[in-house]
Amino acid sequence: MDILLRTIAIIIEVGILASIIAVLIAGVRLIAFDLGLGQKYNKAIVMVMVMAGTLIVVFFIAHLTSFYPSI
């Protein structure tokens, strides 16, 4: 039962953290366009933001599965 509760807690926490990262990345994208980067670089900026977000979420998953306390 402890393993199931720990897994559910990790999934919920990763979901919350992923949504926070998505909002932060969307904000950084908006700031980049407000600073003058045109639509020419839209695809490159989106790809960089997706890669950064993926790396951050993978780090969170690795960290939570390694160091999350048992319930």
Backbone bond lengths (Angstrom), bond angles and torsions (degrees), N, CA, C in turn:
res aa  C-N    CA-C-N  psi(-1)  N-CA   C-N-CA  omega(-1)  CA-C   N-CA-C  phi
1 M - - - 1.442 - - 1.529 111.22 -
2 D 1.349 115.84 -35.26 1.462 119.53 179.69 1.523 111.62 -63.33
3 I 1.322 116.64 -39.05 1.464 120.31 -179.05 1.527 110.01 -65.88
4 L 1.320 117.26 -39.95 1.463 120.81 179.45 1.528 111.11 -64.87
5 L 1.316 117.78 -44.99 1.463 121.14 179.19 1.524 111.37 -65.23
6 R 1.329 117.01 -39.59 1.462 121.24 177.99 1.520 110.45 -63.77
7 T 1.329 117.49 -42.16 1.460 121.98 179.55 1.525 110.73 -64.50
8 I 1.306 117.10 -44.30 1.468 120.98 178.91 1.525 110.20 -63.26
9 A 1.322 117.33 -42.19 1.467 120.96 179.62 1.526 110.86 -63.39
10 I 1.328 117.30 -40.68 1.465 121.13 179.14 1.521 110.13 -65.97
11 I 1.321 118.12 -42.36 1.466 121.48 179.63 1.525 110.67 -62.87
12 I 1.317 117.30 -43.44 1.465 120.69 178.79 1.524 110.64 -64.14
13 E 1.330 116.56 -43.15 1.453 120.27 -179.08 1.527 112.10 -66.29
14 V 1.322 117.09 -40.96 1.466 120.47 177.69 1.526 109.90 -65.10
15 G 1.322 118.25 -38.38 1.452 121.16 177.41 1.520 112.42 -62.61
16 I 1.310 116.78 -43.38 1.459 120.91 178.25 1.523 110.53 -65.38
17 L 1.333 116.75 -45.55 1.454 120.19 179.97 1.524 111.86 -65.39
18 A 1.331 117.44 -37.62 1.468 120.62 178.50 1.520 110.94 -65.57
19 S 1.318 117.54 -38.28 1.465 119.19 178.31 1.526 111.14 -68.68
20 I 1.308 117.89 -36.62 1.465 120.89 176.54 1.521 110.43 -64.77
21 I 1.333 116.90 -43.18 1.466 121.03 178.49 1.522 110.51 -63.85
22 A 1.326 117.92 -39.31 1.471 120.92 179.42 1.527 110.86 -62.53
23 V 1.327 116.95 -41.03 1.458 120.60 178.83 1.533 110.39 -67.35
24 L 1.325 117.19 -41.10 1.463 120.21 178.31 1.527 111.57 -63.69
25 I 1.326 116.78 -41.43 1.459 120.64 179.94 1.527 110.43 -67.20
26 A 1.312 118.08 -38.71 1.464 120.45 176.53 1.530 110.42 -63.46
27 G 1.307 116.98 -37.78 1.459 120.64 176.92 1.520 112.56 -65.65
28 V 1.321 116.91 -41.81 1.466 120.84 177.37 1.523 109.91 -63.54
29 R 1.318 117.46 -39.42 1.476 121.39 178.08 1.529 110.57 -62.97
30 L 1.327 117.17 -43.44 1.460 120.32 178.09 1.531 111.76 -64.32
31 I 1.317 116.64 -39.83 1.463 119.99 177.55 1.521 110.59 -63.60
32 A 1.338 117.01 -40.62 1.466 120.31 179.18 1.522 110.84 -61.56
33 F 1.311 117.79 -40.21 1.460 120.23 179.42 1.529 111.80 -73.87
34 D 1.327 117.43 -30.75 1.463 119.88 176.30 1.523 111.69 -69.87
35 L 1.333 116.55 -27.51 1.460 120.47 179.56 1.517 112.81 -79.98
36 G 1.312 117.71 -3.70 1.443 119.49 172.57 1.513 116.42 117.08
37 L 1.298 119.09 -0.89 1.455 119.65 175.95 1.521 108.26 -71.58
38 G 1.310 116.61 124.47 1.455 120.50 -174.72 1.516 112.94 -83.03
39 Q 1.300 114.69 -174.91 1.465 121.34 179.20 1.520 111.61 -67.73
40 K 1.322 116.85 -13.99 1.459 121.06 179.53 1.529 111.11 -60.38
41 Y 1.320 117.50 -36.57 1.456 122.54 -176.95 1.522 113.27 -99.75
42 N 1.314 118.28 11.70 1.462 122.19 -175.60 1.523 111.62 -58.56
43 K 1.321 117.38 -49.08 1.469 120.54 -176.83 1.529 111.20 -64.90
44 A 1.331 117.01 -40.82 1.469 120.38 179.81 1.527 110.84 -65.54
45 I 1.322 116.94 -41.53 1.467 120.19 -179.99 1.524 110.40 -65.70
46 V 1.320 117.05 -42.40 1.459 120.23 179.64 1.537 110.19 -63.66
47 M 1.312 117.85 -41.07 1.464 120.22 179.98 1.526 111.56 -65.53
48 V 1.320 117.46 -40.49 1.464 120.69 177.88 1.518 110.34 -64.78
49 M 1.321 117.44 -41.84 1.458 121.09 179.83 1.532 111.78 -66.77
50 V 1.326 117.01 -37.84 1.468 120.40 177.58 1.526 110.34 -65.67
51 M 1.329 116.95 -42.61 1.468 119.44 178.36 1.524 111.40 -64.62
52 A 1.327 117.21 -42.28 1.466 120.26 179.11 1.528 110.83 -64.30
53 G 1.321 116.56 -43.57 1.462 119.75 178.45 1.514 112.70 -63.65
54 T 1.327 116.16 -39.66 1.466 119.99 178.43 1.517 111.24 -64.22
55 L 1.328 116.89 -43.19 1.464 119.97 178.49 1.525 111.80 -63.09
56 I 1.318 116.71 -39.48 1.465 120.00 179.90 1.523 110.85 -67.21
57 V 1.324 117.68 -42.74 1.468 120.58 179.33 1.527 110.85 -66.82
58 V 1.321 117.97 -38.55 1.468 120.72 176.67 1.524 110.08 -63.46
59 F 1.335 116.74 -39.85 1.460 119.85 176.36 1.526 110.93 -61.81
60 F 1.340 116.81 -44.13 1.463 119.83 178.32 1.522 111.55 -60.67
61 I 1.329 116.85 -42.97 1.467 120.26 179.80 1.520 110.38 -62.54
62 A 1.335 116.58 -45.81 1.468 119.91 179.82 1.524 111.10 -63.79
63 H 1.301 116.60 -41.09 1.462 120.33 -179.03 1.530 111.13 -67.49
64 L 1.325 116.78 -44.56 1.460 119.60 -177.82 1.525 111.75 -68.52
65 T 1.321 117.98 -38.89 1.462 118.51 179.41 1.517 112.05 -70.44
66 S 1.333 117.04 -27.02 1.464 119.66 -179.87 1.522 112.48 -82.70
67 F 1.324 117.11 -42.82 1.458 120.43 -168.54 1.515 114.70 -114.33
68 Y 1.328 119.26 4.36 1.461 120.22 -179.16 1.521 108.96 -70.09
69 P 1.315 117.38 128.96 1.475 119.35 -177.24 1.535 111.15 -68.89
70 S 1.291 115.02 148.75 1.467 118.76 176.69 1.518 108.39 -74.89
71 I 1.322 114.57 146.29 1.466 120.56 -175.88 1.512 109.89 -85.86
